[in-house]
Amino acid sequence: MQTLTQGDLQTITGMQKNLTIANSFETNNVVNNINKMVKLISV
């Protein structure tokens, strides 16, 4: 069994934060695109 060092944990936490930020950007893009489509349809 491998032991994690403090540095490893910080790296993992950093990766998780980056993934969360990336996911929120993607989600925002999807939401924005849906909103644009809805506007086009409703006009």
mmCIF file of the N, C-alpha and C atoms, coordinates in Angstrom:
data_MODEL
# 
_entry.id   MODEL 
# 
loop_
_atom_site.group_PDB 
_atom_site.id 
_atom_site.type_symbol 
_atom_site.label_atom_id 
_atom_site.label_alt_id 
_atom_site.label_comp_id 
_atom_site.label_asym_id 
_atom_site.label_entity_id 
_atom_site.label_seq_id 
_atom_site.pdbx_PDB_ins_code 
_atom_site.Cartn_x 
_atom_site.Cartn_y 
_atom_site.Cartn_z 
_atom_site.occupancy 
_atom_site.B_iso_or_equiv 
_atom_site.pdbx_formal_charge 
_atom_site.auth_seq_id 
_atom_site.auth_comp_id 
_atom_site.auth_asym_id 
_atom_site.auth_atom_id 
_atom_site.pdbx_PDB_model_num 
ATOM 1   N N  . MET A 1 1  ? 0.837   -1.202 0.000   1.00 0.00 ? 1  MET A N  1 
ATOM 2   C CA . MET A 1 1  ? 0.000   0.000  0.000   1.00 0.00 ? 1  MET A CA 1 
ATOM 3   C C  . MET A 1 1  ? 0.870   1.249  0.000   1.00 0.00 ? 1  MET A C  1 
ATOM 4   N N  . GLN A 1 2  ? 0.573   2.164  -0.894  1.00 0.00 ? 2  GLN A N  1 
ATOM 5   C CA . GLN A 1 2  ? 1.346   3.402  -0.967  1.00 0.00 ? 2  GLN A CA 1 
ATOM 6   C C  . GLN A 1 2  ? 0.798   4.427  0.009   1.00 0.00 ? 2  GLN A C  1 
ATOM 7   N N  . THR A 1 3  ? 1.701   5.181  0.592   1.00 0.00 ? 3  THR A N  1 
ATOM 8   C CA . THR A 1 3  ? 1.250   6.262  1.467   1.00 0.00 ? 3  THR A CA 1 
ATOM 9   C C  . THR A 1 3  ? 1.298   7.571  0.700   1.00 0.00 ? 3  THR A C  1 
ATOM 10  N N  . LEU A 1 4  ? 0.328   8.418  0.949   1.00 0.00 ? 4  LEU A N  1 
ATOM 11  C CA . LEU A 1 4  ? 0.280   9.724  0.294   1.00 0.00 ? 4  LEU A CA 1 
ATOM 12  C C  . LEU A 1 4  ? 1.005   10.744 1.153   1.00 0.00 ? 4  LEU A C  1 
ATOM 13  N N  . THR A 1 5  ? 1.814   11.545 0.508   1.00 0.00 ? 5  THR A N  1 
ATOM 14  C CA . THR A 1 5  ? 2.472   12.636 1.224   1.00 0.00 ? 5  THR A CA 1 
ATOM 15  C C  . THR A 1 5  ? 1.567   13.861 1.192   1.00 0.00 ? 5  THR A C  1 
ATOM 16  N N  . GLN A 1 6  ? 1.923   14.869 1.982   1.00 0.00 ? 6  GLN A N  1 
ATOM 17  C CA . GLN A 1 6  ? 1.145   16.110 1.997   1.00 0.00 ? 6  GLN A CA 1 
ATOM 18  C C  . GLN A 1 6  ? 1.132   16.730 0.597   1.00 0.00 ? 6  GLN A C  1 
ATOM 19  N N  . GLY A 1 7  ? 2.265   16.651 -0.091  1.00 0.00 ? 7  GLY A N  1 
ATOM 20  C CA . GLY A 1 7  ? 2.362   17.185 -1.449  1.00 0.00 ? 7  GLY A CA 1 
ATOM 21  C C  . GLY A 1 7  ? 1.420   16.484 -2.410  1.00 0.00 ? 7  GLY A C  1 
ATOM 22  N N  . ASP A 1 8  ? 1.335   15.170 -2.275  1.00 0.00 ? 8  ASP A N  1 
ATOM 23  C CA . ASP A 1 8  ? 0.416   14.396 -3.121  1.00 0.00 ? 8  ASP A CA 1 
ATOM 24  C C  . ASP A 1 8  ? -1.019  14.842 -2.892  1.00 0.00 ? 8  ASP A C  1 
ATOM 25  N N  . LEU A 1 9  ? -1.379  15.013 -1.625  1.00 0.00 ? 9  LEU A N  1 
ATOM 26  C CA . LEU A 1 9  ? -2.740  15.422 -1.291  1.00 0.00 ? 9  LEU A CA 1 
ATOM 27  C C  . LEU A 1 9  ? -3.045  16.799 -1.868  1.00 0.00 ? 9  LEU A C  1 
ATOM 28  N N  . GLN A 1 10 ? -2.073  17.707 -1.784  1.00 0.00 ? 10 GLN A N  1 
ATOM 29  C CA . GLN A 1 10 ? -2.266  19.053 -2.337  1.00 0.00 ? 10 GLN A CA 1 
ATOM 30  C C  . GLN A 1 10 ? -2.448  18.993 -3.847  1.00 0.00 ? 10 GLN A C  1 
ATOM 31  N N  . THR A 1 11 ? -1.676  18.134 -4.496  1.00 0.00 ? 11 THR A N  1 
ATOM 32  C CA . THR A 1 11 ? -1.788  17.971 -5.952  1.00 0.00 ? 11 THR A CA 1 
ATOM 33  C C  . THR A 1 11 ? -3.168  17.453 -6.327  1.00 0.00 ? 11 THR A C  1 
ATOM 34  N N  . ILE A 1 12 ? -3.637  16.444 -5.584  1.00 0.00 ? 12 ILE A N  1 
ATOM 35  C CA . ILE A 1 12 ? -4.954  15.862 -5.857  1.00 0.00 ? 12 ILE A CA 1 
ATOM 36  C C  . ILE A 1 12 ? -6.043  16.905 -5.641  1.00 0.00 ? 12 ILE A C  1 
ATOM 37  N N  . THR A 1 13 ? -5.939  17.654 -4.548  1.00 0.00 ? 13 THR A N  1 
ATOM 38  C CA . THR A 1 13 ? -6.927  18.694 -4.248  1.00 0.00 ? 13 THR A CA 1 
ATOM 39  C C  . THR A 1 13 ? -6.931  19.744 -5.350  1.00 0.00 ? 13 THR A C  1 
ATOM 40  N N  . GLY A 1 14 ? -5.746  20.122 -5.822  1.00 0.00 ? 14 GLY A N  1 
ATOM 41  C CA . GLY A 1 14 ? -5.628  21.090 -6.913  1.00 0.00 ? 14 GLY A CA 1 
ATOM 42  C C  . GLY A 1 14 ? -6.289  20.590 -8.181  1.00 0.00 ? 14 GLY A C  1 
ATOM 43  N N  . MET A 1 15 ? -6.093  19.308 -8.487  1.00 0.00 ? 15 MET A N  1 
ATOM 44  C CA . MET A 1 15 ? -6.713  18.712 -9.673  1.00 0.00 ? 15 MET A CA 1 
ATOM 45  C C  . MET A 1 15 ? -8.232  18.731 -9.545  1.00 0.00 ? 15 MET A C  1 
ATOM 46  N N  . GLN A 1 16 ? -8.718  18.411 -8.349  1.00 0.00 ? 16 GLN A N  1 
ATOM 47  C CA . GLN A 1 16 ? -10.163 18.396 -8.124  1.00 0.00 ? 16 GLN A CA 1 
ATOM 48  C C  . GLN A 1 16 ? -10.745 19.791 -8.313  1.00 0.00 ? 16 GLN A C  1 
ATOM 49  N N  . LYS A 1 17 ? -10.036 20.813 -7.809  1.00 0.00 ? 17 LYS A N  1 
ATOM 50  C CA . LYS A 1 17 ? -10.506 22.193 -7.968  1.00 0.00 ? 17 LYS A CA 1 
ATOM 51  C C  . LYS A 1 17 ? -10.549 22.566 -9.443  1.00 0.00 ? 17 LYS A C  1 
ATOM 52  N N  . ASN A 1 18 ? -9.493  22.208 -10.175 1.00 0.00 ? 18 ASN A N  1 
ATOM 53  C CA . ASN A 1 18 ? -9.442  22.514 -11.607 1.00 0.00 ? 18 ASN A CA 1 
ATOM 54  C C  . ASN A 1 18 ? -10.576 21.833 -12.353 1.00 0.00 ? 18 ASN A C  1 
ATOM 55  N N  . LEU A 1 19 ? -10.863 20.591 -12.001 1.00 0.00 ? 19 LEU A N  1 
ATOM 56  C CA . LEU A 1 19 ? -11.953 19.860 -12.646 1.00 0.00 ? 19 LEU A CA 1 
ATOM 57  C C  . LEU A 1 19 ? -13.285 20.519 -12.347 1.00 0.00 ? 19 LEU A C  1 
ATOM 58  N N  . THR A 1 20 ? -13.451 20.960 -11.102 1.00 0.00 ? 20 THR A N  1 
ATOM 59  C CA . THR A 1 20 ? -14.704 21.606 -10.708 1.00 0.00 ? 20 THR A CA 1 
ATOM 60  C C  . THR A 1 20 ? -14.894 22.894 -11.494 1.00 0.00 ? 20 THR A C  1 
ATOM 61  N N  . ILE A 1 21 ? -13.814 23.687 -11.629 1.00 0.00 ? 21 ILE A N  1 
ATOM 62  C CA . ILE A 1 21 ? -13.879 24.942 -12.386 1.00 0.00 ? 21 ILE A CA 1 
ATOM 63  C C  . ILE A 1 21 ? -14.200 24.645 -13.847 1.00 0.00 ? 21 ILE A C  1 
ATOM 64  N N  . ALA A 1 22 ? -13.520 23.653 -14.419 1.00 0.00 ? 22 ALA A N  1 
ATOM 65  C CA . ALA A 1 22 ? -13.760 23.283 -15.818 1.00 0.00 ? 22 ALA A CA 1 
ATOM 66  C C  . ALA A 1 22 ? -15.202 22.839 -16.011 1.00 0.00 ? 22 ALA A C  1 
ATOM 67  N N  . ASN A 1 23 ? -15.708 22.044 -15.073 1.00 0.00 ? 23 ASN A N  1 
ATOM 68  C CA . ASN A 1 23 ? -17.079 21.558 -15.175 1.00 0.00 ? 23 ASN A CA 1 
ATOM 69  C C  . ASN A 1 23 ? -18.078 22.698 -15.115 1.00 0.00 ? 23 ASN A C  1 
ATOM 70  N N  . SER A 1 24 ? -17.824 23.681 -14.247 1.00 0.00 ? 24 SER A N  1 
ATOM 71  C CA . SER A 1 24 ? -18.769 24.790 -14.131 1.00 0.00 ? 24 SER A CA 1 
ATOM 72  C C  . SER A 1 24 ? -18.760 25.631 -15.403 1.00 0.00 ? 24 SER A C  1 
ATOM 73  N N  . PHE A 1 25 ? -17.581 25.785 -16.030 1.00 0.00 ? 25 PHE A N  1 
ATOM 74  C CA . PHE A 1 25 ? -17.516 26.511 -17.303 1.00 0.00 ? 25 PHE A CA 1 
ATOM 75  C C  . PHE A 1 25 ? -18.326 25.775 -18.365 1.00 0.00 ? 25 PHE A C  1 
ATOM 76  N N  . GLU A 1 26 ? -18.139 24.466 -18.440 1.00 0.00 ? 26 GLU A N  1 
ATOM 77  C CA . GLU A 1 26 ? -18.870 23.649 -19.412 1.00 0.00 ? 26 GLU A CA 1 
ATOM 78  C C  . GLU A 1 26 ? -20.367 23.762 -19.186 1.00 0.00 ? 26 GLU A C  1 
ATOM 79  N N  . THR A 1 27 ? -20.767 23.672 -17.939 1.00 0.00 ? 27 THR A N  1 
ATOM 80  C CA . THR A 1 27 ? -22.189 23.758 -17.596 1.00 0.00 ? 27 THR A CA 1 
ATOM 81  C C  . THR A 1 27 ? -22.742 25.110 -18.017 1.00 0.00 ? 27 THR A C  1 
ATOM 82  N N  . ASN A 1 28 ? -21.989 26.172 -17.739 1.00 0.00 ? 28 ASN A N  1 
ATOM 83  C CA . ASN A 1 28 ? -22.425 27.517 -18.126 1.00 0.00 ? 28 ASN A CA 1 
ATOM 84  C C  . ASN A 1 28 ? -22.592 27.626 -19.631 1.00 0.00 ? 28 ASN A C  1 
ATOM 85  N N  . ASN A 1 29 ? -21.669 27.040 -20.378 1.00 0.00 ? 29 ASN A N  1 
ATOM 86  C CA . ASN A 1 29 ? -21.759 27.067 -21.840 1.00 0.00 ? 29 ASN A CA 1 
ATOM 87  C C  . ASN A 1 29 ? -23.018 26.371 -22.317 1.00 0.00 ? 29 ASN A C  1 
ATOM 88  N N  . VAL A 1 30 ? -23.299 25.222 -21.733 1.00 0.00 ? 30 VAL A N  1 
ATOM 89  C CA . VAL A 1 30 ? -24.490 24.462 -22.120 1.00 0.00 ? 30 VAL A CA 1 
ATOM 90  C C  . VAL A 1 30 ? -25.742 25.266 -21.806 1.00 0.00 ? 30 VAL A C  1 
ATOM 91  N N  . VAL A 1 31 ? -25.795 25.831 -20.606 1.00 0.00 ? 31 VAL A N  1 
ATOM 92  C CA . VAL A 1 31 ? -26.954 26.631 -20.195 1.00 0.00 ? 31 VAL A CA 1 
ATOM 93  C C  . VAL A 1 31 ? -27.126 27.830 -21.123 1.00 0.00 ? 31 VAL A C  1 
ATOM 94  N N  . ASN A 1 32 ? -26.024 28.510 -21.435 1.00 0.00 ? 32 ASN A N  1 
ATOM 95  C CA . ASN A 1 32 ? -26.090 29.671 -22.331 1.00 0.00 ? 32 ASN A CA 1 
ATOM 96  C C  . ASN A 1 32 ? -26.603 29.279 -23.708 1.00 0.00 ? 32 ASN A C  1 
ATOM 97  N N  . ASN A 1 33 ? -26.121 28.154 -24.214 1.00 0.00 ? 33 ASN A N  1 
ATOM 98  C CA . ASN A 1 33 ? -26.560 27.691 -25.536 1.00 0.00 ? 33 ASN A CA 1 
ATOM 99  C C  . ASN A 1 33 ? -28.040 27.358 -25.535 1.00 0.00 ? 33 ASN A C  1 
ATOM 100 N N  . ILE A 1 34 ? -28.504 26.715 -24.478 1.00 0.00 ? 34 ILE A N  1 
ATOM 101 C CA . ILE A 1 34 ? -29.931 26.383 -24.379 1.00 0.00 ? 34 ILE A CA 1 
ATOM 102 C C  . ILE A 1 34 ? -30.749 27.669 -24.331 1.00 0.00 ? 34 ILE A C  1 
ATOM 103 N N  . ASN A 1 35 ? -30.289 28.638 -23.555 1.00 0.00 ? 35 ASN A N  1 
ATOM 104 C CA . ASN A 1 35 ? -31.002 29.916 -23.456 1.00 0.00 ? 35 ASN A CA 1 
ATOM 105 C C  . ASN A 1 35 ? -31.091 30.608 -24.814 1.00 0.00 ? 35 ASN A C  1 
ATOM 106 N N  . LYS A 1 36 ? -29.998 30.563 -25.586 1.00 0.00 ? 36 LYS A N  1 
ATOM 107 C CA . LYS A 1 36 ? -29.993 31.164 -26.927 1.00 0.00 ? 36 LYS A CA 1 
ATOM 108 C C  . LYS A 1 36 ? -31.017 30.473 -27.820 1.00 0.00 ? 36 LYS A C  1 
ATOM 109 N N  . MET A 1 37 ? -31.042 29.136 -27.755 1.00 0.00 ? 37 MET A N  1 
ATOM 110 C CA . MET A 1 37 ? -31.990 28.370 -28.567 1.00 0.00 ? 37 MET A CA 1 
ATOM 111 C C  . MET A 1 37 ? -33.422 28.729 -28.196 1.00 0.00 ? 37 MET A C  1 
ATOM 112 N N  . VAL A 1 38 ? -33.684 28.817 -26.914 1.00 0.00 ? 38 VAL A N  1 
ATOM 113 C CA . VAL A 1 38 ? -35.029 29.141 -26.442 1.00 0.00 ? 38 VAL A CA 1 
ATOM 114 C C  . VAL A 1 38 ? -35.440 30.524 -26.948 1.00 0.00 ? 38 VAL A C  1 
ATOM 115 N N  . LYS A 1 39 ? -34.507 31.471 -26.908 1.00 0.00 ? 39 LYS A N  1 
ATOM 116 C CA . LYS A 1 39 ? -34.802 32.827 -27.397 1.00 0.00 ? 39 LYS A CA 1 
ATOM 117 C C  . LYS A 1 39 ? -35.139 32.794 -28.882 1.00 0.00 ? 39 LYS A C  1 
ATOM 118 N N  . LEU A 1 40 ? -34.365 32.030 -29.641 1.00 0.00 ? 40 LEU A N  1 
ATOM 119 C CA . LEU A 1 40 ? -34.611 31.935 -31.084 1.00 0.00 ? 40 LEU A CA 1 
ATOM 120 C C  . LEU A 1 40 ? -35.984 31.341 -31.362 1.00 0.00 ? 40 LEU A C  1 
ATOM 121 N N  . ILE A 1 41 ? -36.324 30.318 -30.601 1.00 0.00 ? 41 ILE A N  1 
ATOM 122 C CA . ILE A 1 41 ? -37.615 29.644 -30.813 1.00 0.00 ? 41 ILE A CA 1 
ATOM 123 C C  . ILE A 1 41 ? -38.771 30.566 -30.420 1.00 0.00 ? 41 ILE A C  1 
ATOM 124 N N  . SER A 1 42 ? -38.585 31.299 -29.333 1.00 0.00 ? 42 SER A N  1 
ATOM 125 C CA . SER A 1 42 ? -39.694 32.102 -28.800 1.00 0.00 ? 42 SER A CA 1 
ATOM 126 C C  . SER A 1 42 ? -39.926 33.396 -29.580 1.00 0.00 ? 42 SER A C  1 
ATOM 127 N N  . VAL A 1 43 ? -38.959 33.784 -30.409 1.00 0.00 ? 43 VAL A N  1 
ATOM 128 C CA . VAL A 1 43 ? -39.113 35.037 -31.181 1.00 0.00 ? 43 VAL A CA 1 
ATOM 129 C C  . VAL A 1 43 ? -40.167 34.843 -32.269 1.00 0.00 ? 43 VAL A C  1 
# 
